[in-house]
Amino acid sequence: MKIKDLEDSGLVKAGVICNDMILLMASYWCAFAMTHGFSLAASFPYTLKIVLLIGALTIIPSSYIAPPVFLKRFVHGDAILMRSIYMTVLQLFFMMAAMGLIRNVENIREELVVGSLLFFLLLYSERLFIHYVLQRSRSKGHNLRYVVLVGHPWNLTDIYHTLNDHSLGFKILGIFTRQQIPDDMKLTNLGDRRAVMDYLKKHPEVSDLYMVPDTDYVTETETIFRYCEDHMIRFYALPVFMEFLTKRMELSHLGNTMLLSVRNEPLQDPVNRGVKRLFDILVSGIFVLTVFPFVYLIAGLIIKMQSPGPILFKQKRNGLDGKEFYCLKFRSMHVNKDADRLQATKDDPRKFKFGDLMRKTNIDELPQFINVLKGDMSLVGPRPHMLLHTQEYSRLIRRYMVRHLVKPGITGWAQVQGFRGETKTVEQMENRVKADIWYVENWTFGLDLRIMWRTVTNMIKHNEENAY
C-alpha cells in the first residue's frame, strides 16, 4: 500500500481538528482568566462553558472552509501565516454569530477578542513547528514518496532539482531515457521508456511518475497513464514548449477552448489588486502625513548646507506597463549631467557626505512614499529602473519587461535576496530580473509583509553590501 500524503489522511485531518479545538479552548480559558481572574475561570462558570462549547464546535466549519496547509510538502511560511489568519477570523465570526443567538449570556466581546488573538498565536506557532518537524523527518527518510522520471533529462532538470530537496520527502528512483544524463543529475538510467511498465509492476512503491510525452511513443504513453490511474500512481505530464515560453503556466478557458497562459499572475485578480492598493494608501498616507514632514525638514536643511540645488531629485523611470513616471528621492549627489545615465558606485565622487549616508541607510528613498500615495508605485514590487537601463537591458535579458506587469516598489523580493544597488555585470541584472519575475508570479499579501519585515531588519543590521 502506498504512503499517503498526510494532508490526504482522514485520521490526520481529524487529529488536526481535535488539536485545534484544544488550542482554542485553552486560548478562551486564558482570555477569561485574564479578564475575570483565574479563580473564577477555574470554577468554569456557565458563560465560560458556553464559550468553550461553541468555540469547539465552530472549529469544524472553519476547518472545512479554511483547511490547513502546513502539512503540504510544497508550502511557504507566508502561506501558513495567511491561512492561520484566515482560520482565526472565520472562527471568530462564527463564534460571535453563535453567541449573538444565545440569551442569558453576558457581553464577552473583550474575552472573544483576546481569546482569538491567543488562538492565532498558538495556532500559527504550532503549525510552523509541525511543518519544521515534518521537514526534518522527511529529510531523514520518513513519509517518502517514490518518484520515477520519463523523458529527455533536459526537460526534467527543473523537476529533478525541485524534488531532490530532501526536506520535501521525495526519493527519485531513476529516469527512463535514451539520452545521456547530465553530470548535475545524479540519477540511475532505467532504460528506454518501453521498460516503464515492467518496472512499475516490479516496484509497487512508486507513487509519482513525471513524463515528457513523446510522439514516437503514443501507445506506450497511453498504457503507462492507464496503469498509473488503476494503481494510485500520480501521473504528471510535462508539456514541451518552445524555449521562449516560461514553464510556469496556468490552465484557462476561452469559451469552449482550453488555453495555457504563460504565467499565473495573482495581481491580475482585482480583489488582490484592491487589497494591495488599500494597504499602500493606508501605510503611505500615515507616513506622509506624520513622519515625513519632519524627515523632509531635517534632511532638506542638511542637503542645502552641503550641496547647492533642489532637495528632491526627480528622475523619469519605467513603471506599470512600462509607463514613465517621475520617481522621487532625496538628492544625494551634487547636481551633475550624468544623473540619468550612470549608476552610483561605491566611491562615487558625485556624492556628498550626507548623501552617502542617506544612500547607505535608504533614507534617500523615503520621498517615494509620495509616489506610492499617488499610485505610481507600491510599497513592494520590482525596483524601477532609469529609462536608459530599461532600453539597454530589455535587449540583453530575456523576459526583462515581465517585471513591468506590476507596479514598481520602494523595496522588493530581489532587494531582500541581495540583488540591489550597482549592477556591474549583465549576470547580476539577470539574477535581479529572475527574482522580480518570481515575485510577479508568486505574489501574496503575506509575501509583501515578509519582504517589508526583511527590508527593515536588513536596514537595522546593515546587511546590504551594495547600498551605496
KOLMI-377398 format. One record per residue (C-alpha): residue number from 1; chain; x, y, z. Coordinates in steps of 0.25 Angstrom, whole numbers, padded with zeros to 4 digits, always signed. Each point is the difference from the previous one (the first is absolute). Example, Ala and Ser with C-alpha at 12.3 -4.5 7.8 and 13.67 -1.06 7.14 Angstrom:
<atoms>
[1,"A",[+0049,-0018,+0031]]
[2,"A",[+0006,+0014,-0002]]
</atoms>
This chain:
<atoms>
[1,"A",[+0000,+0000,+0000]]
[2,"A",[+0006,+0014,-0004]]
[3,"A",[+0002,+0010,+0011]]
[4,"A",[-0010,+0011,-0001]]
[5,"A",[+0004,+0015,+0002]]
[6,"A",[-0004,+0004,+0014]]
[7,"A",[-0010,+0010,-0005]]
[8,"A",[-0008,-0011,-0007]]
[9,"A",[-0001,-0008,+0012]]
[10,"A",[-0014,+0000,+0007]]
[11,"A",[+0006,-0004,+0013]]
[12,"A",[+0010,+0012,-0001]]
[13,"A",[-0011,+0010,-0003]]
[14,"A",[-0008,-0005,+0012]]
[15,"A",[+0012,+0001,+0009]]
[16,"A",[+0003,+0015,-0005]]
[17,"A",[-0014,+0004,+0003]]
[18,"A",[+0000,-0006,+0014]]
[19,"A",[+0013,+0007,+0002]]
[20,"A",[-0005,+0013,-0005]]
[21,"A",[-0012,-0002,+0010]]
[22,"A",[+0010,-0002,+0011]]
[23,"A",[+0008,+0013,-0003]]
[24,"A",[-0013,+0008,-0002]]
[25,"A",[-0006,-0004,+0014]]
[26,"A",[+0014,+0002,+0006]]
[27,"A",[+0000,+0014,-0006]]
[28,"A",[-0014,+0004,+0004]]
[29,"A",[+0002,-0005,+0014]]
[30,"A",[+0013,+0008,+0002]]
[31,"A",[-0008,+0012,-0006]]
[32,"A",[-0011,-0002,+0010]]
[33,"A",[+0010,-0001,+0011]]
[34,"A",[+0008,+0012,-0004]]
[35,"A",[-0013,+0009,+0000]]
[36,"A",[-0008,-0007,+0012]]
[37,"A",[+0011,-0006,+0009]]
[38,"A",[+0006,-0014,+0000]]
[39,"A",[-0008,-0005,+0012]]
[40,"A",[-0014,+0003,-0008]]
[41,"A",[+0006,-0006,-0012]]
[42,"A",[+0004,-0013,+0008]]
[43,"A",[-0015,-0001,+0004]]
[44,"A",[-0005,-0001,-0014]]
[45,"A",[-0012,+0009,+0001]]
[46,"A",[-0012,-0001,-0010]]
[47,"A",[+0005,+0011,-0009]]
[48,"A",[+0014,-0007,-0002]]
[49,"A",[-0006,-0013,-0002]]
[50,"A",[-0009,+0005,-0011]]
[51,"A",[+0012,+0008,-0006]]
[52,"A",[+0009,-0013,+0000]]
[53,"A",[-0011,-0009,-0006]]
[54,"A",[-0004,+0010,-0011]]
[55,"A",[+0015,+0003,-0003]]
[56,"A",[+0003,-0015,-0002]]
[57,"A",[-0012,-0002,-0009]]
[58,"A",[+0004,+0012,-0009]]
[59,"A",[+0013,-0006,-0003]]
[60,"A",[-0007,-0011,-0009]]
[61,"A",[-0006,+0010,-0010]]
[62,"A",[+0013,+0009,+0001]]
[63,"A",[+0009,-0012,-0003]]
[64,"A",[-0009,-0004,-0012]]
[65,"A",[+0000,+0014,-0006]]
[66,"A",[+0015,+0002,+0003]]
[67,"A",[+0007,-0013,+0000]]
[68,"A",[+0014,+0000,+0006]]
[69,"A",[+0012,+0001,-0010]]
[70,"A",[+0011,-0003,+0010]]
[71,"A",[+0001,-0015,-0003]]
[72,"A",[+0002,+0002,-0015]]
[73,"A",[+0014,-0003,-0006]]
[74,"A",[+0000,+0013,-0009]]
[75,"A",[-0004,+0011,+0009]]
[76,"A",[+0006,+0014,+0004]]
[77,"A",[+0000,+0006,+0014]]
[78,"A",[-0008,+0011,-0004]]
[79,"A",[-0011,-0009,-0005]]
[80,"A",[+0000,-0006,+0013]]
[81,"A",[-0001,+0014,+0007]]
[82,"A",[-0012,+0004,-0009]]
[83,"A",[-0008,-0013,+0001]]
[84,"A",[+0002,+0001,+0016]]
[85,"A",[-0005,+0015,-0001]]
[86,"A",[-0012,-0005,-0009]]
[87,"A",[-0003,-0011,+0009]]
[88,"A",[+0000,+0009,+0013]]
[89,"A",[-0009,+0010,-0007]]
[90,"A",[-0010,-0010,-0005]]
[91,"A",[-0001,-0006,+0014]]
[92,"A",[-0002,+0013,+0007]]
[93,"A",[-0011,+0004,-0010]]
[94,"A",[-0007,-0014,+0002]]
[95,"A",[+0002,+0002,+0015]]
[96,"A",[-0006,+0014,+0001]]
[97,"A",[-0012,-0004,-0009]]
[98,"A",[-0003,-0012,+0009]]
[99,"A",[+0002,+0008,+0013]]
[100,"A",[-0010,+0010,-0005]]
[101,"A",[-0011,-0010,-0001]]
[102,"A",[+0001,-0005,+0014]]
[103,"A",[-0007,+0007,+0011]]
[104,"A",[+0004,+0002,+0015]]
[105,"A",[+0014,+0001,-0004]]
[106,"A",[+0008,+0012,+0005]]
[107,"A",[+0007,+0009,-0010]]
[108,"A",[+0014,-0006,-0002]]
[109,"A",[+0005,+0007,-0012]]
[110,"A",[+0014,+0003,+0007]]
[111,"A",[+0002,-0014,+0003]]
[112,"A",[-0003,-0004,-0014]]
[113,"A",[+0010,+0009,-0006]]
[114,"A",[+0011,-0003,+0010]]
[115,"A",[-0003,-0015,-0002]]
[116,"A",[+0000,+0001,-0015]]
[117,"A",[+0014,+0007,+0001]]
[118,"A",[+0005,-0011,+0009]]
[119,"A",[-0006,-0011,-0009]]
[120,"A",[+0007,+0006,-0012]]
[121,"A",[+0014,+0001,+0007]]
[122,"A",[-0002,-0015,+0004]]
[123,"A",[-0005,-0005,-0013]]
[124,"A",[+0011,+0007,-0008]]
[125,"A",[+0011,-0004,+0009]]
[126,"A",[-0005,-0015,+0000]]
[127,"A",[-0001,+0000,-0015]]
[128,"A",[+0014,+0005,-0002]]
[129,"A",[+0006,-0009,+0010]]
[130,"A",[-0007,-0013,-0006]]
[131,"A",[+0004,+0005,-0014]]
[132,"A",[+0014,+0001,+0004]]
[133,"A",[-0001,-0014,+0007]]
[134,"A",[-0005,-0006,-0012]]
[135,"A",[+0011,+0006,-0009]]
[136,"A",[+0010,-0006,+0010]]
[137,"A",[-0007,-0013,+0000]]
[138,"A",[-0001,-0001,-0015]]
[139,"A",[+0015,+0004,-0002]]
[140,"A",[+0003,-0012,+0008]]
[141,"A",[-0008,-0010,-0009]]
[142,"A",[-0014,+0000,+0007]]
[143,"A",[-0013,+0002,-0007]]
[144,"A",[+0007,-0001,-0014]]
[145,"A",[-0007,+0000,-0014]]
[146,"A",[+0008,-0008,-0010]]
[147,"A",[+0001,+0006,-0014]]
[148,"A",[+0004,-0004,-0014]]
[149,"A",[+0003,+0009,-0011]]
[150,"A",[-0002,-0003,-0015]]
[151,"A",[+0005,+0008,-0012]]
[152,"A",[+0011,+0009,-0004]]
[153,"A",[+0009,+0004,+0012]]
[154,"A",[+0001,+0015,-0005]]
[155,"A",[-0015,+0001,+0001]]
[156,"A",[+0000,-0006,+0014]]
[157,"A",[+0011,+0008,+0006]]
[158,"A",[-0008,+0010,+0008]]
[159,"A",[-0009,-0012,+0005]]
[160,"A",[+0012,-0007,+0004]]
[161,"A",[+0006,+0011,+0008]]
[162,"A",[-0013,+0004,+0007]]
[163,"A",[-0003,-0015,+0004]]
[164,"A",[+0014,-0002,+0004]]
[165,"A",[-0002,+0009,+0012]]
[166,"A",[+0000,-0010,+0011]]
[167,"A",[-0009,+0008,+0010]]
[168,"A",[-0011,-0002,-0010]]
[169,"A",[+0000,-0015,+0002]]
[170,"A",[+0002,-0005,-0014]]
[171,"A",[+0009,-0011,-0005]]
[172,"A",[+0003,-0001,-0015]]
[173,"A",[+0002,-0014,-0004]]
[174,"A",[+0006,+0002,-0014]]
[175,"A",[-0003,+0005,-0014]]
[176,"A",[-0005,-0007,-0012]]
[177,"A",[+0007,+0007,-0012]]
[178,"A",[+0009,-0003,-0013]]
[179,"A",[+0008,+0013,+0003]]
[180,"A",[+0012,+0002,+0008]]
[181,"A",[-0002,+0005,+0014]]
[182,"A",[+0007,+0013,+0004]]
[183,"A",[+0010,-0001,+0011]]
[184,"A",[-0008,+0009,+0009]]
[185,"A",[-0012,-0010,+0000]]
[186,"A",[+0005,-0012,+0009]]
[187,"A",[-0010,-0010,-0006]]
[188,"A",[+0000,-0014,-0004]]
[189,"A",[-0004,-0003,-0014]]
[190,"A",[-0011,-0010,+0000]]
[191,"A",[+0000,-0002,-0015]]
[192,"A",[-0010,+0003,-0012]]
[193,"A",[-0014,+0005,+0004]]
[194,"A",[-0005,-0013,-0006]]
[195,"A",[+0006,-0007,+0013]]
[196,"A",[-0009,+0009,+0009]]
[197,"A",[-0012,-0010,+0001]]
[198,"A",[+0009,-0011,+0005]]
[199,"A",[+0007,+0009,+0010]]
[200,"A",[-0013,+0005,+0006]]
[201,"A",[-0006,-0014,+0001]]
[202,"A",[+0013,-0004,+0008]]
[203,"A",[+0000,+0012,+0009]]
[204,"A",[-0013,+0003,+0006]]
[205,"A",[+0006,+0010,+0009]]
[206,"A",[+0000,+0010,-0012]]
[207,"A",[-0010,+0011,+0004]]
[208,"A",[+0003,+0011,-0010]]
[209,"A",[+0004,+0000,-0015]]
[210,"A",[+0005,+0012,-0008]]
[211,"A",[+0000,-0002,-0015]]
[212,"A",[+0004,+0009,-0012]]
[213,"A",[-0010,-0005,-0011]]
[214,"A",[+0007,-0005,-0013]]
[215,"A",[-0008,-0001,-0013]]
[216,"A",[+0009,-0013,-0003]]
[217,"A",[-0006,-0007,+0012]]
[218,"A",[-0015,+0004,+0000]]
[219,"A",[-0005,-0014,+0002]]
[220,"A",[+0010,-0003,+0012]]
[221,"A",[-0004,+0014,+0006]]
[222,"A",[-0015,-0004,+0000]]
[223,"A",[+0003,-0013,+0006]]
[224,"A",[+0009,+0006,+0011]]
[225,"A",[-0011,+0010,+0003]]
[226,"A",[-0011,-0010,+0002]]
[227,"A",[+0009,-0009,+0008]]
[228,"A",[+0003,+0012,+0010]]
[229,"A",[-0015,+0003,+0000]]
[230,"A",[-0003,-0014,+0004]]
[231,"A",[+0011,-0001,+0011]]
[232,"A",[-0001,+0013,+0007]]
[233,"A",[+0013,+0006,-0006]]
[234,"A",[-0001,+0015,-0002]]
[235,"A",[+0003,+0002,-0015]]
[236,"A",[+0006,+0014,-0004]]
[237,"A",[+0002,+0004,-0015]]
[238,"A",[+0010,+0011,-0003]]
[239,"A",[-0004,+0008,-0012]]
[240,"A",[+0012,+0003,-0009]]
[241,"A",[-0001,+0014,-0006]]
[242,"A",[+0010,+0009,-0007]]
[243,"A",[+0011,+0005,+0008]]
[244,"A",[-0005,+0014,+0001]]
[245,"A",[-0013,-0004,+0008]]
[246,"A",[+0001,+0000,+0015]]
[247,"A",[-0002,-0014,+0007]]
[248,"A",[-0010,+0006,+0010]]
[249,"A",[-0013,+0000,-0007]]
[250,"A",[-0015,+0001,+0003]]
[251,"A",[-0012,-0008,-0006]]
[252,"A",[-0011,+0009,-0004]]
[253,"A",[-0012,+0000,-0009]]
[254,"A",[-0005,+0009,-0011]]
[255,"A",[-0014,-0005,-0003]]
[256,"A",[+0002,-0015,-0003]]
[257,"A",[+0014,+0001,-0004]]
[258,"A",[+0011,-0004,+0011]]
[259,"A",[+0012,+0009,+0000]]
[260,"A",[+0013,+0001,+0008]]
[261,"A",[+0004,+0014,+0004]]
[262,"A",[+0015,+0001,+0001]]
[263,"A",[+0000,+0004,+0015]]
[264,"A",[-0009,+0001,+0012]]
[265,"A",[-0001,+0015,+0005]]
[266,"A",[-0007,+0001,+0013]]
[267,"A",[-0001,+0016,-0002]]
[268,"A",[-0009,-0002,-0012]]
[269,"A",[-0011,-0003,+0010]]
[270,"A",[-0007,+0013,+0003]]
[271,"A",[-0002,-0004,+0015]]
[272,"A",[+0015,-0002,+0002]]
[273,"A",[+0003,+0013,-0007]]
[274,"A",[-0010,+0007,+0009]]
[275,"A",[+0006,-0006,+0013]]
[276,"A",[+0014,+0004,-0005]]
[277,"A",[-0005,+0014,-0003]]
[278,"A",[-0007,+0002,+0012]]
[279,"A",[+0012,-0004,+0009]]
[280,"A",[+0009,+0009,-0009]]
[281,"A",[-0010,+0012,+0003]]
[282,"A",[-0001,-0003,+0015]]
[283,"A",[+0015,-0001,+0003]]
[284,"A",[+0005,+0011,-0010]]
[285,"A",[-0011,+0009,+0004]]
[286,"A",[+0003,-0001,+0015]]
[287,"A",[+0015,+0001,-0003]]
[288,"A",[-0001,+0013,-0009]]
[289,"A",[-0010,+0007,+0010]]
[290,"A",[+0008,-0003,+0013]]
[291,"A",[+0015,-0004,-0001]]
[292,"A",[+0004,+0005,-0014]]
[293,"A",[-0002,+0015,+0003]]
[294,"A",[+0011,+0000,+0011]]
[295,"A",[+0009,-0009,-0009]]
[296,"A",[-0001,+0009,-0011]]
[297,"A",[+0003,+0013,+0008]]
[298,"A",[+0012,-0006,+0007]]
[299,"A",[+0006,-0007,-0013]]
[300,"A",[-0003,+0012,-0008]]
[301,"A",[+0007,+0009,+0009]]
[302,"A",[+0013,-0009,+0000]]
[303,"A",[-0001,-0002,-0015]]
[304,"A",[-0001,+0015,-0002]]
[305,"A",[+0012,+0002,+0009]]
[306,"A",[+0009,-0010,-0007]]
[307,"A",[-0004,+0002,-0015]]
[308,"A",[-0007,+0011,-0008]]
[309,"A",[-0012,-0005,-0007]]
[310,"A",[-0014,-0005,+0002]]
[311,"A",[-0003,-0009,+0012]]
[312,"A",[-0008,-0011,-0008]]
[313,"A",[+0006,-0007,-0012]]
[314,"A",[-0010,-0003,-0011]]
[315,"A",[+0003,-0011,-0010]]
[316,"A",[-0008,-0006,-0011]]
[317,"A",[-0001,-0015,+0001]]
[318,"A",[-0009,-0011,-0005]]
[319,"A",[-0012,-0005,+0008]]
[320,"A",[-0012,-0008,-0002]]
[321,"A",[-0001,-0005,-0015]]
[322,"A",[+0013,+0007,-0003]]
[323,"A",[-0007,+0014,+0002]]
[324,"A",[+0009,+0011,+0004]]
[325,"A",[-0001,+0008,+0013]]
[326,"A",[+0009,+0009,+0009]]
[327,"A",[+0006,-0008,+0011]]
[328,"A",[+0003,+0009,+0012]]
[329,"A",[+0012,-0001,+0009]]
[330,"A",[+0008,+0009,+0010]]
[331,"A",[+0011,+0005,-0009]]
[332,"A",[+0013,-0007,+0005]]
[333,"A",[+0010,+0005,-0011]]
[334,"A",[+0004,+0014,-0005]]
[335,"A",[-0007,+0004,-0012]]
[336,"A",[+0006,-0006,-0012]]
[337,"A",[-0003,-0003,-0014]]
[338,"A",[+0002,-0016,+0001]]
[339,"A",[-0011,-0002,+0010]]
[340,"A",[-0009,-0006,-0010]]
[341,"A",[+0011,-0009,-0007]]
[342,"A",[+0009,-0005,+0011]]
[343,"A",[-0003,-0009,+0012]]
[344,"A",[+0006,+0004,+0014]]
[345,"A",[+0013,-0007,+0003]]
[346,"A",[+0007,-0003,+0014]]
[347,"A",[+0009,+0012,-0001]]
[348,"A",[-0008,+0009,-0009]]
[349,"A",[+0006,+0014,+0000]]
[350,"A",[-0014,+0006,-0003]]
[351,"A",[-0005,-0004,+0014]]
[352,"A",[+0001,+0010,+0012]]
[353,"A",[+0002,-0005,+0014]]
[354,"A",[-0014,+0000,+0005]]
[355,"A",[-0005,-0005,-0014]]
[356,"A",[+0010,-0012,+0002]]
[357,"A",[-0006,-0003,+0014]]
[358,"A",[-0015,+0001,-0005]]
[359,"A",[+0003,-0010,-0011]]
[360,"A",[+0006,-0010,+0010]]
[361,"A",[-0011,+0002,+0009]]
[362,"A",[-0011,+0001,-0011]]
[363,"A",[-0005,+0013,+0005]]
[364,"A",[+0001,+0005,-0014]]
[365,"A",[-0011,-0009,-0004]]
[366,"A",[-0010,+0006,+0010]]
[367,"A",[-0007,+0010,-0010]]
[368,"A",[-0004,-0012,-0008]]
[369,"A",[-0012,-0001,+0010]]
[370,"A",[-0006,+0011,-0008]]
[371,"A",[+0001,-0008,-0012]]
[372,"A",[-0007,-0011,+0007]]
[373,"A",[-0011,+0009,+0005]]
[374,"A",[-0002,+0006,-0015]]
[375,"A",[+0000,-0014,-0005]]
[376,"A",[+0012,+0000,-0009]]
[377,"A",[+0007,-0011,+0009]]
[378,"A",[-0003,-0010,+0011]]
[379,"A",[+0006,-0002,+0013]]
[380,"A",[+0005,-0014,-0005]]
[381,"A",[+0004,-0003,-0014]]
[382,"A",[+0011,+0000,-0010]]
[383,"A",[+0009,+0012,+0001]]
[384,"A",[-0002,+0010,-0011]]
[385,"A",[+0012,+0002,-0009]]
[386,"A",[+0004,+0012,-0008]]
[387,"A",[-0004,+0001,-0014]]
[388,"A",[+0013,-0002,-0006]]
[389,"A",[+0002,-0013,+0008]]
[390,"A",[-0014,-0005,-0005]]
[391,"A",[+0004,+0002,-0014]]
[392,"A",[+0014,-0007,+0001]]
[393,"A",[-0004,-0012,+0009]]
[394,"A",[-0013,-0003,-0008]]
[395,"A",[+0009,-0003,-0012]]
[396,"A",[+0010,-0008,+0008]]
[397,"A",[-0009,-0008,+0010]]
[398,"A",[-0011,-0010,-0004]]
[399,"A",[-0014,+0004,+0007]]
[400,"A",[+0006,+0012,+0006]]
[401,"A",[-0013,+0008,-0003]]
[402,"A",[-0009,-0010,+0008]]
[403,"A",[+0004,+0008,+0013]]
[404,"A",[-0008,+0011,-0005]]
[405,"A",[-0013,-0008,+0001]]
[406,"A",[-0001,+0005,+0014]]
[407,"A",[+0002,+0014,+0007]]
[408,"A",[+0015,+0002,+0004]]
[409,"A",[+0002,+0001,+0015]]
[410,"A",[+0009,+0007,+0010]]
[411,"A",[+0005,-0014,+0004]]
[412,"A",[-0001,-0013,-0007]]
[413,"A",[+0003,-0015,+0000]]
[414,"A",[+0012,+0002,-0008]]
[415,"A",[+0006,+0010,+0010]]
[416,"A",[-0002,-0009,+0013]]
[417,"A",[+0007,-0011,-0008]]
[418,"A",[+0012,+0009,-0001]]
[419,"A",[-0002,+0005,-0014]]
[420,"A",[+0000,+0015,+0002]]
[421,"A",[+0009,+0012,-0003]]
[422,"A",[+0010,+0000,-0011]]
[423,"A",[-0001,-0011,-0011]]
[424,"A",[+0014,-0001,-0006]]
[425,"A",[-0003,-0012,-0009]]
[426,"A",[-0012,-0005,-0008]]
[427,"A",[+0000,-0012,+0008]]
[428,"A",[-0003,+0008,+0013]]
[429,"A",[-0011,+0006,-0007]]
[430,"A",[-0005,-0013,-0005]]
[431,"A",[-0001,-0005,+0014]]
[432,"A",[-0008,+0012,+0004]]
[433,"A",[-0009,-0002,-0011]]
[434,"A",[-0003,-0014,+0003]]
[435,"A",[-0003,+0004,+0014]]
[436,"A",[-0010,+0011,-0005]]
[437,"A",[-0007,-0010,-0009]]
[438,"A",[-0001,-0010,+0012]]
[439,"A",[-0007,+0011,+0008]]
[440,"A",[-0009,+0003,-0012]]
[441,"A",[-0004,-0015,-0001]]
[442,"A",[-0001,-0003,+0015]]
[443,"A",[-0006,+0013,+0007]]
[444,"A",[-0007,-0002,+0013]]
[445,"A",[-0004,+0011,+0010]]
[446,"A",[+0008,-0008,+0010]]
[447,"A",[+0012,+0000,-0009]]
[448,"A",[+0000,+0015,-0001]]
[449,"A",[+0000,+0001,+0016]]
[450,"A",[+0011,-0010,+0000]]
[451,"A",[+0008,+0009,-0010]]
[452,"A",[-0003,+0013,+0008]]
[453,"A",[+0005,-0007,+0013]]
[454,"A",[+0013,-0005,-0006]]
[455,"A",[+0002,+0014,-0006]]
[456,"A",[-0001,+0006,+0014]]
[457,"A",[+0009,-0011,+0006]]
[458,"A",[+0011,+0002,-0011]]
[459,"A",[+0000,+0015,+0002]]
[460,"A",[+0002,-0002,+0015]]
[461,"A",[+0011,-0011,-0001]]
[462,"A",[+0005,+0008,-0012]]
[463,"A",[+0001,-0013,-0008]]
[464,"A",[+0000,+0007,-0014]]
[465,"A",[+0014,+0000,-0005]]
[466,"A",[-0004,+0007,-0013]]
[467,"A",[-0007,+0011,+0007]]
[468,"A",[+0008,+0012,-0005]]
</atoms>
